[in-house]
């Protein structure tokens, strides 16, 4: 069993901030903004078919199991070690694929205000991603307390403040009657599902909501988790939904879809807003805060899935070398291995000519792997509910068994649809054969999902 290396507990506010900064990423706004006013409808649909079901299920499972471990603990209880290892592996490897995209946002934001052309330098991007990730890995080796403190600072200074600022500037732009790059009409809010590109938009939006369950791995570091987790997830879900919708619209209103850069779209929007106010001097300051916020997001994710994978190592489902921890309780071998893999994946930005294509490919692979994990989570929830239908004393999805089945059905539908539509490339980013694109993605998904089946459980002596 895991032992706590610190008596300090994570507060409700910290729990909310850890969840918000892990999910509510400003870097997702440009991808959603590319779809104009229709993004409002898609965010609402994504909330109904994904965010709300995920938050409800995560809250019940976190309240039911007091121990840390998150998805690993839940799946192990329902389906055993092998299924648990596969689930936590999906969560972990998804993040390994995703790290280069979020860090590219960090270095892209800084480059945009220093020398914009550097952002398109593949070698600069790859090298910067590696350096930033290794520095954050060293921070997480200091333990959970240091990581949580850093995350709180980043979530306020680097996420909430710039997010609220761009929302305010968007409202001001609208109220002043400035020219809009989109038109708010009832027809524009109705999806045309006969268009494959409308379905493609869900890929970026669903990933925007992924991760709401991540704070549950900190159960051992929270007093009274049965009450605090449901509250934290409810508050976080509301903050995430409204800020993502309003932030994306602020970008969509001022930048034509064809001109939105997936990495620096947020900086492009701020530049336009500040230019109208004669305040371009603020741009470097905002770029720094954005980099701080994204850095905090990465810091949160570096340790959380790794802690879950560490539980698998403790159970003998991974080679014994992965059980190594330092004096701060950080899983050293796993963190170093993770950093090494991220360094290799960062080479994607060198070998794929177009930066937007590199960014999108990594985003889609991460999304598909994550959707597979969520499918396992919802199925696990149903099984555990079936064998624990009369339990009392902790938060449960409302409306009894009917509520549980409706919640799981909505979540499973959202995950399955997102997984399959992710094989359709966005026309604004990719050109060429859709079949070749889909085949390459399928091969990547299979190769990345295979490793946990190669490990044999070490039998206790």
Protein Blocks (a to p, Z undefined) as FASTA:
>chain_A
ZZdfbfbdcdfklmmmmmmmmmmpfklmmmmmmnojmlmmmmmmmmmmmmmmmmmmmmmm
mmmpmbghijmmmmmmmnojklmmmmmmmmmmmmmmmmmmmmmmmmmmmmmmmommlmmm
mklmmmmmmmmmmmmmmmmmnojklmmmmmmmmmmmmmmmmmmmmmmmmmmmmmnopacf
bdcdfklmpccfkbmklmmmmmmmmmmmgojlmmmmmmmmpghkllmmmmmmmmmmmmmm
mmmmmmmmmmmmmmcfklpcfklmmmmmmmmmmmmnopmmmmmmmmmmmmmmmmmmmmmm
mmmmmmmmmmmmmnopacfklmpccfkopafklmmmmmmmmmmmmmmmmmpmblklmmmm
mmmmmmmmmmmmmmmmmmmmmmmmmmmmmbghiacdehijmlmmmmmmmmmmmmmmmmmm
mmpccfklpgcjfklmmmmmmmmmmmmmmmmmmpccdddZZ
